[in-house]
Amino acid sequence: MEKLQLATFGSVVLLLAACAGTTPSIGDTSAKTVATGSAGGASTQGANTALEHCSKALGTVAFHEDVNEPWFQQFASEYKTNSTLPVLRLIVQQSGCFVIVERGRAMANMQQERALGQQGELRSSNNFSKGQMVAADYTLSPSVTFSERGTSGLSAMAAHILPIAGWLGGGAKSNEASTMLLMTDNRSGVQLAAAEGSAKNWDFNAFGALFGGFGFGGASGFTKTPQGKVLVAAFMDSYNQMVKAVRSYKAQTVAGGLGNGGNMPVGN
């Protein structure tokens, strides 16, 4: 009996040690979003094959994200992502449709280097001088229209048809997101393009449905597919739709010229 108890204790110790953690795996595919790979200048590595591409750049673009909007606060608090811009910058650069110029947080560092040069703190060969910065032709503004987890489950018809429906129970839930991208011409202030995108996936909480009666009901499929991943997919869809539109861009015209009164008089 004593030997059996020791063997059991040893097994428990080994089990607890195994649960302590594993070595992090670099490039783990389960942690990736649809925005994959990298970009360096006009070259890309590992870009998503679903991303639209351009054979030549259409201009330079800067980004503006309104951090005071309610969607931004939800994005940060619920999905633990503080900004949409890093992933959007990767998507845009990989597409080859626009050259990105910095007008965000790193702008302060750019100004700091110039200030150090003016103060004589940098080496004389620093090559910082006026007239080197590239103008942003366009501004791209992202926003989240709708983002929610567990928006719908399997319908009664689907539950009747699917053989595994009895096993899944109510554990099948969808995650959905809808996003917008707006593009503005920085010289005229005219909106050039607008595009909506959406994405949806399904979580199958089969483990919780199967073992709920045994005290494991807390297991959830939502931990496997965070809503942030659905949002990234929606933004890629928005950008793809915008690229399709601007590839065949035609300027809007108003008789008499833009901003010269228009052609809908209000009368006396």
C-alpha positions in Angstrom: 0.0 0.0 0.0 2.8 2.4 0.9 4.5 1.7 -2.5 1.2 2.5 -4.2 0.8 5.7 -2.3 4.4 6.8 -3.3 3.8 5.9 -6.9 0.6 7.9 -6.9 2.3 10.9 -5.2 5.1 10.8 -7.8 2.5 10.8 -10.6 0.8 13.8 -9.1 4.1 15.7 -8.8 5.0 14.9 -12.5 1.5 16.1 -13.6 1.8 19.4 -11.7 5.3 20.0 -13.1 3.9 19.4 -16.6 1.2 22.0 -15.9 3.7 24.6 -14.8 4.3 25.8 -18.3 6.1 25.2 -21.6 8.8 27.0 -23.4 7.4 29.7 -25.7 7.3 28.8 -29.4 8.5 31.4 -31.8 6.1 32.0 -34.7 3.3 30.0 -33.2 0.5 30.0 -35.9 -2.3 29.8 -33.2 -1.3 33.3 -32.1 -1.3 34.9 -35.6 -4.0 37.1 -37.1 -4.7 37.3 -40.9 -2.1 40.0 -41.1 1.0 37.8 -41.4 4.6 38.2 -42.4 6.7 41.3 -42.8 7.5 44.2 -45.1 10.7 46.0 -46.0 10.3 48.9 -48.5 8.6 47.4 -51.5 9.5 43.8 -50.6 7.3 41.5 -48.5 7.6 38.2 -46.8 4.8 35.8 -45.8 2.0 38.2 -46.7 -1.6 36.8 -46.6 -2.5 35.6 -50.1 -6.0 37.2 -49.6 -4.5 40.7 -49.4 -5.0 42.9 -52.5 -1.9 44.2 -54.2 -1.0 47.1 -56.5 1.7 47.0 -59.2 2.7 50.6 -58.3 2.2 52.9 -55.4 -0.7 55.5 -55.7 0.8 58.0 -53.3 1.9 58.6 -49.8 -0.4 58.0 -46.8 -0.6 58.9 -43.1 -3.0 57.5 -40.5 -5.3 59.1 -38.1 -7.0 57.1 -35.3 -9.5 59.0 -33.1 -8.7 57.6 -29.7 -11.7 59.5 -28.2 -14.2 57.4 -30.0 -16.2 54.8 -27.9 -15.1 52.0 -30.2 -11.4 52.7 -29.4 -12.1 52.5 -25.7 -13.9 49.1 -26.1 -11.0 47.8 -28.3 -8.5 48.7 -25.7 -10.4 47.5 -22.6 -12.0 44.3 -23.9 -9.5 43.0 -26.5 -6.3 44.2 -24.9 -5.1 46.0 -28.1 -4.4 49.7 -27.8 -4.3 50.7 -31.5 -5.4 49.4 -34.9 -2.5 51.3 -36.6 0.4 48.9 -36.3 -1.5 46.1 -38.1 -3.0 48.5 -40.6 0.5 49.8 -41.4 1.7 46.3 -42.1 -1.3 45.5 -44.3 -0.9 48.7 -46.3 2.8 48.4 -46.8 2.5 44.8 -47.9 -0.1 45.7 -50.5 2.3 48.0 -52.3 -0.5 50.5 -53.0 0.7 53.3 -50.8 4.0 54.5 -49.2 3.5 55.2 -45.5 4.8 58.4 -43.8 5.0 58.8 -40.1 2.6 61.3 -38.4 2.0 59.4 -35.2 3.8 58.9 -31.9 7.2 58.4 -33.6 6.9 61.9 -35.0 8.0 63.2 -31.5 11.3 61.2 -31.9 11.8 62.7 -35.4 11.4 66.2 -34.0 13.7 65.3 -31.1 16.5 64.3 -33.4 16.2 67.6 -35.3 16.2 69.6 -32.1 19.4 67.8 -31.0 21.0 68.7 -34.3 20.0 72.4 -34.0 21.5 72.4 -30.5 24.8 71.1 -31.8 24.5 67.8 -30.0 24.8 65.6 -33.0 27.8 64.8 -35.1 28.4 67.3 -38.0 27.8 64.4 -40.5 24.3 63.7 -39.2 22.7 64.9 -42.5 19.6 66.3 -40.8 18.4 69.4 -42.6 15.2 71.2 -43.6 13.2 70.0 -46.6 13.8 66.2 -46.1 10.5 65.1 -44.9 8.0 63.5 -47.3 4.5 65.0 -47.6 1.5 62.8 -46.9 -0.8 62.9 -50.0 -3.7 61.1 -48.2 -4.9 60.4 -44.7 -6.4 57.0 -43.9 -8.9 56.9 -40.9 -10.0 53.6 -39.4 -13.0 53.0 -37.3 -15.0 50.0 -35.8 -18.7 50.0 -36.7 -19.6 46.9 -34.8 -17.7 44.3 -32.8 -19.3 41.6 -30.6 -18.6 38.1 -29.3 -21.3 35.4 -29.1 -23.7 37.2 -31.5 -25.5 34.1 -32.6 -25.7 30.3 -32.1 -26.8 27.4 -34.2 -30.3 27.6 -35.4 -32.9 25.0 -34.6 -32.8 23.8 -38.2 -29.0 23.5 -38.1 -29.1 21.7 -34.8 -31.5 19.2 -36.3 -29.4 18.6 -39.5 -25.9 18.5 -38.1 -24.9 15.1 -36.6 -22.7 16.7 -34.0 -25.3 19.2 -32.9 -26.3 17.1 -29.9 -22.7 17.0 -28.8 -22.1 20.7 -29.3 -25.3 21.7 -27.5 -25.4 25.4 -27.2 -21.6 25.7 -27.4 -21.5 27.1 -31.0 -21.3 30.9 -31.1 -20.2 33.4 -33.7 -17.9 36.4 -33.3 -18.5 39.3 -35.7 -17.0 42.6 -36.6 -17.6 45.4 -39.1 -15.1 48.1 -39.8 -14.7 51.3 -41.9 -11.8 53.0 -43.7 -12.0 56.5 -45.0 -9.4 58.1 -47.3 -9.0 61.9 -47.5 -6.9 64.0 -49.9 -4.7 66.2 -47.7 -4.4 69.1 -50.2 -8.1 69.6 -51.0 -9.8 68.0 -48.0 -11.9 65.9 -50.4 -12.9 62.4 -49.3 -11.5 60.1 -52.0 -12.7 56.7 -50.9 -14.7 54.9 -48.3 -14.9 51.1 -47.7 -16.7 48.8 -45.3 -15.3 45.4 -44.3 -16.6 42.6 -42.1 -15.5 39.3 -40.7 -17.0 36.4 -38.7 -15.9 33.2 -37.2 -17.4 30.4 -35.1 -16.4 29.1 -31.7 -17.3 25.5 -30.9 -17.3 25.1 -27.2 -17.5 21.4 -27.5 -15.3 20.7 -24.5 -17.6 22.6 -22.2 -20.7 21.0 -23.7 -19.3 17.5 -23.3 -17.8 17.8 -19.9 -20.2 20.4 -18.3 -21.7 17.7 -16.1 -18.3 16.9 -14.7 -17.4 20.3 -13.4 -15.6 21.5 -16.5 -18.2 23.8 -17.8 -15.9 26.8 -17.6 -14.0 25.8 -20.7 -14.7 28.2 -23.5 -13.9 28.2 -27.2 -13.7 32.0 -27.1 -10.3 31.8 -25.5 -9.1 30.1 -28.6 -10.3 32.7 -31.1 -10.0 36.2 -29.5 -12.3 38.9 -30.9 -9.2 40.9 -31.8 -8.4 38.4 -34.6 -11.9 38.9 -36.1 -11.3 42.7 -36.0 -8.0 42.4 -37.9 -9.8 40.3 -40.5 -12.5 42.9 -40.9 -9.9 45.6 -41.4 -8.2 43.6 -44.0 -11.5 43.2 -45.8 -12.1 47.0 -45.5 -8.7 47.7 -47.1 -9.2 45.1 -49.8 -12.5 46.8 -50.8 -10.8 50.2 -50.8 -8.0 49.0 -53.0 -10.5 47.6 -55.5 -12.2 51.0 -55.6 -9.1 53.2 -56.0 -7.5 51.0 -58.7 -10.3 52.3 -61.0 -10.5 55.7 -59.4 -12.3 58.5 -61.2 -12.4 62.0 -59.7 -15.8 63.4 -58.9 -16.6 66.6 -60.6 -19.1 69.5 -60.0 -20.1 71.9 -62.8 -18.5 75.2 -62.0 -15.7 73.6 -59.9 -15.6 72.0 -56.5 -16.4 74.3 -53.6 -17.7 77.1 -55.8 -21.3 77.1 -54.7 -22.6 73.7 -56.0 -25.6 73.1 -58.2 -28.4 72.9 -55.6 -29.4 76.5 -55.0 -31.5 77.1 -51.8 -33.4 80.0 -53.4 -34.2 83.5 -52.0 
